[in-house]
């Protein structure tokens, strides 16, 4: 089993070098996908790429969305021979002290998607905190199960073979809809999903790329697709539920 980090990054520059230095301590390669960042930001990323030999920078010429950036990173990691990719966001939200724990969980369940289940502090915007529960309910409907505890956390370990097979079969969400859709579809494909509790902090100077109208439309369309996909799979999902 071989691991690497995959970081999607659109204009997150404030803490990125600090983040890279923390990740360096784990002695694992880092793939950072620059998703069409501004030219001055891209130049700073190029400097980091020249400075750190554990970093591989991939540039999208135009912004395509977090989901596309993740898929670009996964495809490259798979082509380079890695079996698992650890997704870390670029804005410093995640508690990186949990990385050893999630690698341990992954090694014990190598076929599983390992995902964070956030513990928030007072920095979390209230509207984002409460809106998550709408998605939670839809995911429980789409899987006919309560086993997916949180489908929106971007701190995960992906089994790359199953993930890349899915990417090649289905057009997955391109933006903020990616994290939820890929988890539901991996669950449908009988990939085990395990969760760990992790602290999530919203940095004071953090930048959110969530576009309320555009992303809510995409998320609503995603749930529509997944709901009808559930109907087609409902006999298998029901059988699976009672079998377990």
C-alpha positions in Angstrom: 0.0 0.0 0.0 1.3 3.4 -0.9 -0.1 6.8 0.0 0.1 10.4 -1.2 -1.7 13.6 -0.4 -4.0 15.4 -2.9 -4.8 19.0 -2.4 -7.2 21.0 -4.6 -6.3 24.6 -4.5 -8.0 27.7 -6.0 -6.4 30.9 -4.8 -5.7 29.6 -1.2 -2.2 31.0 -0.6 -2.3 32.4 3.0 -1.4 29.1 4.8 -0.4 26.8 2.0 3.3 26.8 2.7 2.6 26.2 6.4 0.3 23.3 5.4 3.0 21.8 3.1 5.6 22.0 5.9 3.2 20.1 8.2 2.6 17.5 5.6 6.3 17.1 4.9 6.6 15.5 8.4 4.7 12.5 7.2 7.2 11.7 4.4 4.6 11.2 1.7 4.4 12.9 -1.7 2.0 15.8 -2.2 0.1 16.4 -5.4 -1.4 19.9 -5.4 -3.9 20.8 -8.2 -3.9 24.5 -8.9 -7.4 24.9 -10.2 -7.0 28.0 -12.4 -5.8 30.4 -9.6 -4.9 34.0 -10.3 -1.6 34.5 -12.1 0.2 36.0 -9.1 -1.0 33.1 -6.9 0.1 30.6 -9.6 3.6 32.1 -9.5 3.7 31.6 -5.8 2.6 28.0 -6.3 5.4 27.5 -8.9 7.9 28.8 -6.4 6.7 26.3 -3.8 6.9 23.5 -6.4 10.6 24.5 -7.1 11.4 24.7 -3.4 10.0 21.4 -2.2 10.9 18.1 -3.9 8.0 16.2 -2.3 5.5 18.5 -4.1 4.1 17.9 -7.5 2.1 20.8 -8.9 -0.6 20.3 -11.6 -2.1 23.4 -13.2 -5.5 23.9 -14.6 -5.5 26.8 -17.0 -9.0 27.8 -16.0 -11.0 27.2 -12.8 -13.0 24.0 -13.2 -14.2 23.3 -9.7 -13.1 21.4 -6.7 -14.5 18.1 -8.0 -12.5 18.3 -11.2 -9.4 19.2 -9.3 -9.8 16.2 -7.1 -10.3 13.9 -10.0 -7.2 15.3 -11.8 -5.2 14.6 -8.6 -6.6 11.1 -8.2 -6.0 10.2 -11.8 -2.3 11.3 -11.6 -1.8 9.6 -8.2 -3.2 6.3 -9.7 -1.0 6.6 -12.8 2.0 7.1 -10.5 1.3 3.8 -8.8 -0.2 5.0 -5.5 -2.9 2.9 -4.0 -4.5 5.5 -1.7 -4.9 9.3 -1.8 -5.4 11.4 1.3 -7.5 14.4 0.6 -6.6 17.6 2.5 -8.2 21.0 1.9 -5.8 23.9 1.2 -7.4 26.4 3.7 -6.1 25.0 6.9 -9.4 23.7 8.2 -8.3 20.2 9.0 -6.5 18.8 12.1 -3.5 17.2 10.5 -2.6 15.4 13.8 -5.3 12.9 12.7 -3.3 11.8 9.7 -1.5 8.9 11.4 -4.8 7.7 12.7 -6.5 7.7 9.3 -3.6 6.0 7.7 -3.8 3.3 10.4 -7.6 3.0 9.8 -7.0 2.7 6.0 -4.3 0.0 6.4 -6.7 -2.0 8.6 -9.4 -1.6 5.9 -7.6 -1.1 2.6 -10.7 -1.3 0.4 -12.6 1.4 2.5 -13.1 5.1 2.0 -12.1 6.7 5.3 -13.8 10.0 5.9 -13.8 12.6 8.6 -16.9 13.3 10.7 -16.4 17.0 11.8 -16.3 18.3 15.4 -16.8 22.0 15.0 -15.8 24.9 17.2 -17.4 28.3 17.5 -15.7 29.4 14.2 -18.1 27.5 12.0 -20.7 29.7 10.2 -24.1 28.8 11.5 -25.8 28.6 8.1 -23.2 26.1 6.9 -23.5 24.0 10.1 -27.3 23.7 9.9 -27.5 23.3 6.1 -25.4 20.2 6.3 -28.3 18.3 7.9 -30.4 18.8 4.8 -27.7 16.9 2.8 -27.4 14.3 5.6 -31.1 13.5 5.3 -30.9 13.2 1.5 -27.9 10.9 1.7 -29.7 8.6 4.1 -32.6 8.5 1.6 -30.3 7.9 -1.4 -28.5 5.0 0.3 -31.5 3.7 2.3 -29.1 3.6 5.2 -28.0 5.7 8.2 -24.5 4.4 7.9 -23.0 7.5 6.0 -22.6 9.8 9.0 -21.2 12.8 7.1 -20.8 13.1 3.3 -19.4 16.7 3.1 -16.1 16.6 5.0 -13.1 17.0 2.7 -10.6 15.1 4.9 -10.5 11.6 3.6 -8.5 8.6 2.4 -9.6 7.2 -1.0 -8.9 3.8 -2.3 -7.7 4.9 -5.7 -8.5 1.8 -7.8 -12.3 1.8 -7.0 -12.4 5.6 -7.1 -10.8 5.8 -10.5 -13.0 3.0 -11.9 -16.0 5.1 -10.7 -14.6 8.3 -12.2 -14.3 6.5 -15.6 -17.8 5.2 -15.5 -19.8 8.2 -14.2 -19.6 12.0 -14.7 -19.2 13.1 -11.1 -19.9 16.5 -9.6 -17.4 19.2 -10.7 -17.7 21.6 -7.8 -18.9 21.3 -4.1 -21.2 18.5 -5.1 -18.3 16.1 -5.6 -17.6 15.1 -2.0 -21.2 13.9 -1.4 -21.7 12.3 -4.8 -18.5 10.3 -4.8 -19.2 8.9 -1.3 -22.8 7.9 -2.2 -21.7 6.2 -5.5 -18.8 4.4 -3.8 -21.3 3.1 -1.2 -23.6 1.9 -4.1 -20.5 0.1 -5.5 -20.1 -1.8 -2.2 -17.0 0.1 -1.2 -16.9 0.2 2.6 -17.1 3.6 4.2 -15.7 4.3 7.7 -15.6 7.5 9.7 -13.4 9.1 12.3 -14.2 12.2 14.4 -12.0 15.1 13.6 -11.8 18.8 14.7 -12.6 21.3 12.0 -11.6 25.0 12.3 -12.7 27.8 10.0 -9.7 30.1 9.8 -10.4 33.8 10.5 -9.0 34.9 7.2 -10.3 31.9 5.3 -11.7 32.2 1.8 -14.8 30.3 0.8 -15.4 29.5 -2.9 -19.0 28.4 -2.3 -21.3 30.2 -4.7 -24.8 30.1 -3.0 -27.0 30.1 -6.1 -24.7 28.1 -8.5 -23.6 25.5 -6.0 -27.1 25.0 -4.4 -28.5 24.4 -7.9 -25.8 21.9 -8.6 -26.3 20.2 -5.2 -30.0 20.0 -5.8 -29.5 18.5 -9.2 -27.0 16.0 -7.7 -29.6 14.9 -5.1 -32.2 14.5 -7.9 -29.9 12.2 -9.8 -29.0 10.3 -6.8 -32.6 9.9 -5.7 -33.6 8.3 -9.0 -30.4 6.3 -9.0 -31.5 5.0 -5.6 -34.9 4.0 -7.0 -33.2 1.9 -9.6 -30.9 0.3 -7.0 -33.5 0.0 -4.2 -33.9 -3.8 -4.4 -30.2 -4.3 -4.0 -29.9 -1.7 -1.3 -32.8 -3.2 0.6 -31.3 -6.7 0.3 -28.0 -5.4 1.4 -29.5 -3.7 4.4 -31.2 -6.8 5.7 -28.2 -9.0 4.8 -26.1 -6.8 7.1 
